Amino acid sequence: MTLSLTRRAALAGLGGALAMPAIRPSFAQGAPIKVGVLHSLSGTMAISETALRDTVLMMIEWANAQGGVLGRKLEPVVVDPASNWPLFAEKARELLAVSKVDVTFGCWTSVSRKSVLPVFEELNGLLFYPVQYEGEEQSKNVFYTGAAPNQQAIPAVEYLMGKDGGEAKRIALLGTDYVYPRTTNRILRAFLNSKGISDADIMEEYTPFGHSDWQGIVSRVKRFAGEGKRTAIVSTINGDANVPFYRELGNQGIKAEDIPCVAFSVGEEELAGIDTKPLVGHLAAWNYFMSVPGKPNDDFKAMWKVYIRNDKRVTNDPMEATYTGFRMWMQAVAKAGTTSVDPVREAMYGQKVMAPCGYEEEMHRNHHLSKPVMIGEVQENGQFNVVYKTPAAIAAENWSPFIPENASRRG
Amino acid sequence: MNRILLVLMFLLAVVLPAAAQDSYLDALPGLAGGFGSQAEAVERLGASGDPRALPLLRALSEGQLRKRGTTILLPNGSDAATGQPADATDAETVRINNRVRSALRGALGRLQLVSISSDERFAAANSVFRSRSAENIPALEAAISRESVPRVRERQELALAASRLVAPEDAVKRQGIAILGGATSEDSRALLLEARATNPSLAGEIDAAVASIDSRLIYKRAAETLFQGLSLGSVLLLAALGLAITFGVMGVINMAHGEFVMLGAYTTFVVQEACRGIPWLLPWSLPLSVPAAFLVAGLAGAALERGLIRHLYGRPLETLLMTFGVGMILQQAVRLAFGAQNREVLSPAWMQGTLSLPGGILITQNRLWVIVFSLLVLGLALAAIRLTRFGLEMRAVVQNRRTAATMGIRTGRVDALTFAFGSGMAGMAGVALSQIDNVSPNLGTGYIIDSFMVVVFGGVGSLMGTLVGAMGLGVLNKVIEPWAGAVLAKVAVLVIIMLFIQRRPRGLFALKGRAAEA
């Protein structure tokens, strides 16, 4: 279908469909606007982050196809921090001090974000962080376009405890051993306690990055479930350790009807390497799924297909958050009339974008988006069937009321 | 009068069969509603006894039902209520969730208790065991009286006991408790404990039954821990065997060893893709991958040895740095060729699922095959070294290079072959690891440290030491894990090895070789 079109022309057509006001169609004079891309292209996180680099490049091509921003062309500066957390800080400094980028899109793991945070604050840079995370953070130099715990983790556990989710009374918290799972599980434990689930009914286990031998843990979960109460697994396992984990669940015959497992870091991209037949019914909580119906998502998926030229590649939640953040930044720059960080930051507040998830998302003064919560069940084809979604977008509580020492910082 | 009678008779004729169908027709529209009403409809359909319910529920569980408004459409396009062809424009698939799926399992299980296939009856008994309800008791009793296959009958009796446990009368419940107490499974234990919360009057009997299950579960868990330890050990053994030759025998510190494992895993993927076009060959792609992976990794090893390593013999630090660099080049090359995404290697059917041993011990098939495979590879290595001409020359060169050379052995060629042999074994390990780990460019990095650990612990240069070391570390790890967690267990094992190496620097089985003399 698109064979006769060039990629650029097709993207321009899509751009027209998405109708961006305030963008003039031709380049005026002026140096190009530099956009930093800080995602791991090698190492253990490459599985997840490579697609985000592609998403940013796609957005830059799309923006240029309709005349750039403020009549200036966008120019990507791609660096590879190689899943190496200290290297993230070095590369961030390089982007800001040497390449002098106007904005950066990057990071996946919380540990990498924590590592670049001081650099962005010191040099007054602007970072868009597109992944759901544990909260307890708010920097004037970062816009968080992924979910905070109240937009993902807590609604998901509430669903498991509700009638549709199987009325779980015992929860196994399994995670990778770093800041995001530990903080999320701390919040969840406090939340579960507040709902009358005692510590005796909560199991918590951590594994290293890239863990592959899940036999012991999965059989301990089975034993944990043998106490006569409905049990569910809440997984904050990150990266490619998920593949052997799900394989072990399938091999040990743990069906979603008996012990459902809800994951916070497993999306379409991560499922691409797994045989999903034994996993039908296991859950994931996100703010977007590729299977969401509606025109905004159809346009987004079409745009991705045209750019990546591979029908098998999927879209996922962090890609959607990258897309939404990028468009908000473009709108804010157009509104501010400049790319300098301070005016753009002011212009960001209150920006709205019709996101591919089918809801209008708004950037609030706490640097977080309002987002809908969706819970999907894995299907045989590796896609998710949305079984629950909130009627409206929910504002983020980045300071969780369940972490006592930070609760007072809300507001 | 007659006319009235006729009308009455006519009405009866129409209404009576209709009454039997009522529950079917009444329940049907519920399938088009929300998950709650779907689950309720499924339960009513399962209880209706209508012959149309079974195919309908099957189609629902397979995701083949469609709906248009409140009309349910069968896979063949006809209206499920009337059986007539219906308009299917804009019909959408009926989607279900876990709640509906679990209701479906119970309903289908009940309907399939009388299936012709014994596998289906077995699955049905398991489903009814989980969905347990007092209404199932007569159906189960009838099924048991007709059942001739022992393993199905056993499951049916357990299912009956589970259903009796939720019956209203205490006497019936006691029958259930007695049978469940005789099983050795966590499921039965969970059911008993669940019943304990609602039946304080039966607490004593339930506790006794649970204690009896627990006393048997101890052995079962010990056996499972042992198996898991051996399984982890076999993975370590596979990863370390090649290294035991290149490092243990030749004394080359090869940091690219993990990447040869990774090459083996990618070879498995390529062979599988090549077999895709030929359906009968596909289940055999894994055995076919073994020689292919050996060749690919072996050739890569030979090239590395001839091209680079031989210039650095006797300079371990340079060798270490150089092979480390080669490893990174290989990783990035594979990432460029195959992409950063993990590649999916399918498991053949004979490697999936669990094997149930007597005593309720569950063993995952893929892990069992990996253990068998690791022992086969070890046997192959031993045979090659002990029984072949190449093995003899290799041992000669290791013991005394110059004397071997004077005997007419081309030592350079033997070095290359030995290194290729060790690398090829790493490639074979990659075939096995493709079944239990991710086929990604950084597959090997996770194993390189463990491999060195096993070789040093077992004794540099000794294959038997590698076997004992790998299995010992595997079991040790799994024994510590339940108390300490996965992260601390790894740390603890590392500390134990460090202490051990302090006492015995040459490992469990110290051998003489070029490395030992150095």
HADDOCK unambig.tbl for C-alpha pairs under 7 A between the chains (distance, minus, plus):
assign (segid A and resid 43 and name CA) (segid B and resid 442 and name CA) 6.56 0.50 0.50
assign (segid A and resid 44 and name CA) (segid B and resid 442 and name CA) 6.88 0.50 0.50
assign (segid A and resid 46 and name CA) (segid B and resid 340 and name CA) 5.95 0.50 0.50
assign (segid A and resid 47 and name CA) (segid B and resid 340 and name CA) 5.54 0.50 0.50
assign (segid A and resid 47 and name CA) (segid B and resid 341 and name CA) 4.96 0.50 0.50
assign (segid A and resid 47 and name CA) (segid B and resid 342 and name CA) 6.84 0.50 0.50
assign (segid A and resid 164 and name CA) (segid B and resid 99 and name CA) 5.73 0.50 0.50
assign (segid A and resid 165 and name CA) (segid B and resid 99 and name CA) 6.73 0.50 0.50
assign (segid A and resid 166 and name CA) (segid B and resid 99 and name CA) 6.32 0.50 0.50
assign (segid A and resid 205 and name CA) (segid B and resid 485 and name CA) 6.60 0.50 0.50
assign (segid A and resid 206 and name CA) (segid B and resid 486 and name CA) 6.80 0.50 0.50
assign (segid A and resid 206 and name CA) (segid B and resid 487 and name CA) 6.91 0.50 0.50
assign (segid A and resid 207 and name CA) (segid B and resid 486 and name CA) 5.48 0.50 0.50
assign (segid A and resid 207 and name CA) (segid B and resid 487 and name CA) 5.54 0.50 0.50
assign (segid A and resid 208 and name CA) (segid B and resid 487 and name CA) 6.07 0.50 0.50
assign (segid A and resid 212 and name CA) (segid B and resid 437 and name CA) 5.81 0.50 0.50
assign (segid A and resid 215 and name CA) (segid B and resid 228 and name CA) 6.61 0.50 0.50
assign (segid A and resid 216 and name CA) (segid B and resid 228 and name CA) 6.99 0.50 0.50
assign (segid A and resid 223 and name CA) (segid B and resid 186 and name CA) 6.42 0.50 0.50
assign (segid A and resid 226 and name CA) (segid B and resid 186 and name CA) 5.00 0.50 0.50
assign (segid A and resid 226 and name CA) (segid B and resid 187 and name CA) 6.05 0.50 0.50
assign (segid A and resid 226 and name CA) (segid B and resid 189 and name CA) 5.99 0.50 0.50
assign (segid A and resid 226 and name CA) (segid B and resid 190 and name CA) 4.31 0.50 0.50
assign (segid A and resid 227 and name CA) (segid B and resid 190 and name CA) 4.88 0.50 0.50
assign (segid A and resid 227 and name CA) (segid B and resid 193 and name CA) 6.15 0.50 0.50
assign (segid A and resid 228 and name CA) (segid B and resid 190 and name CA) 3.82 0.50 0.50
assign (segid A and resid 228 and name CA) (segid B and resid 191 and name CA) 5.65 0.50 0.50
assign (segid A and resid 228 and name CA) (segid B and resid 192 and name CA) 7.00 0.50 0.50
assign (segid A and resid 228 and name CA) (segid B and resid 193 and name CA) 4.75 0.50 0.50
assign (segid A and resid 228 and name CA) (segid B and resid 194 and name CA) 4.22 0.50 0.50
assign (segid A and resid 229 and name CA) (segid B and resid 194 and name CA) 6.33 0.50 0.50
assign (segid A and resid 240 and name CA) (segid B and resid 438 and name CA) 6.93 0.50 0.50
assign (segid A and resid 243 and name CA) (segid B and resid 438 and name CA) 6.58 0.50 0.50
assign (segid A and resid 244 and name CA) (segid B and resid 436 and name CA) 6.15 0.50 0.50
assign (segid A and resid 244 and name CA) (segid B and resid 437 and name CA) 5.63 0.50 0.50
assign (segid A and resid 244 and name CA) (segid B and resid 438 and name CA) 6.98 0.50 0.50
assign (segid A and resid 251 and name CA) (segid B and resid 352 and name CA) 6.32 0.50 0.50
assign (segid A and resid 251 and name CA) (segid B and resid 353 and name CA) 4.60 0.50 0.50
assign (segid A and resid 251 and name CA) (segid B and resid 354 and name CA) 6.16 0.50 0.50
assign (segid A and resid 251 and name CA) (segid B and resid 364 and name CA) 6.17 0.50 0.50
assign (segid A and resid 252 and name CA) (segid B and resid 353 and name CA) 6.68 0.50 0.50
assign (segid A and resid 252 and name CA) (segid B and resid 354 and name CA) 6.26 0.50 0.50
assign (segid A and resid 252 and name CA) (segid B and resid 364 and name CA) 6.62 0.50 0.50
assign (segid A and resid 256 and name CA) (segid B and resid 98 and name CA) 6.68 0.50 0.50
assign (segid A and resid 257 and name CA) (segid B and resid 98 and name CA) 5.54 0.50 0.50
assign (segid A and resid 257 and name CA) (segid B and resid 101 and name CA) 6.83 0.50 0.50
assign (segid A and resid 257 and name CA) (segid B and resid 102 and name CA) 5.47 0.50 0.50
assign (segid A and resid 273 and name CA) (segid B and resid 342 and name CA) 5.51 0.50 0.50
assign (segid A and resid 273 and name CA) (segid B and resid 343 and name CA) 5.55 0.50 0.50
assign (segid A and resid 273 and name CA) (segid B and resid 344 and name CA) 4.68 0.50 0.50
assign (segid A and resid 274 and name CA) (segid B and resid 344 and name CA) 6.11 0.50 0.50
assign (segid A and resid 281 and name CA) (segid B and resid 97 and name CA) 6.69 0.50 0.50
assign (segid A and resid 281 and name CA) (segid B and resid 98 and name CA) 5.83 0.50 0.50
assign (segid A and resid 387 and name CA) (segid B and resid 97 and name CA) 6.67 0.50 0.50
